[in-house]
């Protein structure tokens, strides 16, 4: 399931000028639930073996670490606008971008796996099955393309293509 209410999509008409796209790759709610249930199981095992204060302290520390890890893993933001593409901490000017192609789940699997170029810049998330492949035309850049997981590949691809036309 690739849909998540945490994704923020700015409609093309909401921002004047070239198309603008923004999405945060939030970790899905089911990961939070599964992590919490796992920690509840750990707490249950601890509470019968050690004093309750120790069990609660260890579980609270593990819960804090889990929350930090899931927030960090879901922190990349995809932002198309103002003449550049930003994905996480990386950014590239529109003049160095080529075509952007929205990939389905099977194409994403092949492009990230058997057909992958080791020089490519990848921002992949296992909870997102689709991606966009964006060609890089800058000869000084060693990456031939960026492969970016997204919940809305068609919208991202069209925003990148719109950025090229602007």
N, C-alpha and C positions, 0 to 999 in steps of 0.2 A: 504494500500500500504506500504510494508515493505522495498522497495528499496530506497536507499538514496546515492547520490554520495559522501556524507561525510564519508562513511565507508571506512576504510583503511584496506586492506587485504594484508598481505605480502605473496607472493607466496612461497610455500614450498621450491622451488629450489633457491630462492634468498638469503637465509641465510644458511651457512654451519651448519652441525650438525642436531639435532632433529628439527622437524617442528616448525615453529614460526608463531604465529597468533597475530594480533593486530587490534583492532576495537574500535572506539570511538562511543558511543551511542548518536550521535547528535540528537537534536530535529528536526523533519522534517520541511521543508520550509513552509508548509501550516500552521503550528502553528504560525510562525513569521508573515505570511500574515494576518491570522485571528486576531492576537493580535494587529497588526498595524491598521487594519480596525476598530477594536473595539475602539482603542484610537482616531482614526479620528472621530468616532461618538461622543465620549466624548468631544473632542475639539469643534466640531460643536455645541454641547449643551452649552458648556461653553462660547464660543465666543459671543453668543447672550445674555448671562446673566451677564457677568462680563467684565471688561475692557480687551482688546485684550492682553495686556502684561501679565495679570494674567492667561488668558486662555492658552497662549503659555508656560508660566512658569510651570503651573500645568501639562500640557500635556507632556512637555519635561521631567519633573521629573518622570511621570508615564512611559514614554517610556524607560527611563534609568532603572527603576525598572523592567520593563518587560524584557528588554534585559539581565539584571543580572540574573533574575529568569530562563529564558530559557537557558542561557549558563550554569548555575549551574545544572539544571535538565539534560542537555545533556552532562555533563562532565565525567561520568564514562568511563574508558578505560578498555577493556578486553585485557590482554596481557598473552600469553602463550609462555614461553621460559625461558632459563637460569635456568632450573630445578624447576620452580615454575609457579603457576597460580596466576595472579593478576586480581582482578575485583574491580575497584574503589580503595578505600584505603585498602581493604582486600587482603591478599595474603596467599598462602598455598604452602608448598613444595610438589613436585611431589610424594614423598614417602607416603604422606598421602591421595593421591587421588585414587579413585576406577574408575569404568567404567563411561564413559560419553555417554549420550544418547541424540541424537537430537530429539526434540519433535515437532509434528505438532501443528497447532493452537488449535485443540480440546484437545489434550493431555496437552498442556501448560495451557489451561483454567482449566482443571480438577486438574492438579498437583498444580497449584497456588490457587485453590479454594477448592472444596469439599474433595479432597484427600490430601490436604496440611498437612505437619507436622509443628506444630508451632515452632519447634526448628530450622527449615531450614533457611539458609542464602539466602535471596532473593534480586536480583537486577532485578526488573521488570520495564518495561516502557510500558505505555498503547498504544503507537504508534507502538510497535513491537508485533506481534501476536505469534511469535515462540520463543522457548527457548531451552536451553540445561540443562539437569539434570546431575550433577556431584556428584557421591557418595564420601563421606568422610570416610576414613578408620581409622583415628586417634581416638583411644578410649578416649583420653582426650578432644577431641573437642565435644561440645554438639550438634553441627549441624550435622544431618545425611547426608545431601546433600546440594549442592548449586544449586539454580535455577536461571539461568542467561538469560535474554532476549538478543537476537542477531539477526542481519539481515542475518547471514550466519551460521545457526545451524550445518549443516553437516561439514563445514570447521572447526568450533570451536571444535566439538566433535572429529574429526579426529586429530586435533592438540593436544588435551588433551590425546587422546589414544597414539599418537606418543610420547608424553612427558613421558608416563608411560613406554614405551618400551625402552626409551633411558637410 
